[in-house]
Every structure is written in structure tokens, then in C-alpha cells.
Amino acid sequence: MKLEAEALIEKNRISQTGVGAISEDSRERLVEMQKFLKDERAKDDEVERELHADQLGGELHKSKK
């Protein structure tokens, strides 16, 4: 969550200063944060799928009894 906030702040700062005013470091940092957030969301989605599958498996096991 902290990185999401930092990415939004950086993106907002960049949009306020105009594209021409973005330093290369700022661009690289923003790209790195966006990549990290994408990876973290993918991990969260995977955990959510596994949890859902476990819940379904438990429900199927209960219904067989």
C-alpha cells in the first residue's frame, strides 16, 4: 500500500510538472514502482485463487459425507 501511494504521488507530481520536466530518474522510479505493483497484484491474485480453491475443496469434501 505504501508503494501504491508513492507511485500515485510520483505520477501526480509528474502530471503537474508536465512531461518535458520529468527527470530520467523519476521515469525509471515510476516504471519500477509500477512493475513492482503489478507483480504484487499478481501474487495477491494467485493467493486469492488458491484460497478460493481450498474453500471449494472443503465444501466438496463436506458434501460427500
C-alpha positions in Angstrom: 0.0 0.0 0.0 2.8 2.4 0.8 4.4 1.9 -2.6 1.0 2.4 -4.3 0.7 5.8 -2.5 4.3 6.7 -3.5 3.5 5.7 -7.1 0.4 7.9 -7.2 2.2 10.8 -5.6 5.0 10.5 -8.2 2.5 10.1 -11.0 0.6 13.2 -9.8 3.8 15.2 -9.4 4.9 14.3 -13.0 1.5 15.2 -14.4 1.6 18.6 -12.7 5.1 19.4 -13.9 4.5 18.3 -17.5 6.0 15.5 -19.4 9.1 17.5 -20.5 10.0 18.2 -16.9 10.3 14.6 -15.8 13.8 13.6 -15.0 15.1 10.2 -16.2 15.4 9.1 -12.6 11.7 9.9 -11.9 10.7 8.0 -15.0 12.8 4.9 -14.0 11.5 5.0 -10.5 7.9 5.3 -11.6 8.4 2.3 -14.0 10.0 0.3 -11.3 7.1 1.0 -8.8 4.5 0.2 -11.5 6.3 -3.1 -12.3 6.6 -4.0 -8.6 2.9 -3.2 -8.0 1.9 -5.3 -11.0 3.9 -8.2 -9.6 2.4 -7.8 -6.1 -1.1 -7.8 -7.6 -0.4 -10.9 -9.5 0.8 -12.6 -6.2 -2.3 -11.4 -4.4 -4.5 -12.8 -7.2 -2.7 -16.1 -7.0 -3.2 -16.3 -3.3 -6.8 -15.4 -3.7 -7.3 -18.2 -6.3 -5.6 -20.7 -4.1 -7.7 -19.7 -1.1 -10.9 -19.9 -3.2 -9.8 -23.4 -4.5 -9.2 -24.5 -0.9 -12.6 -23.3 0.1 -14.3 -25.1 -2.8 -12.3 -28.2 -1.9 -13.6 -28.1 1.6 -17.1 -27.6 0.5 -16.9 -30.5 -1.9 -15.4 -32.7 0.9 -18.3 -31.7 3.2 -21.0 -32.5 0.6 -19.6 -36.1 0.0 -20.1 -37.0 3.7 
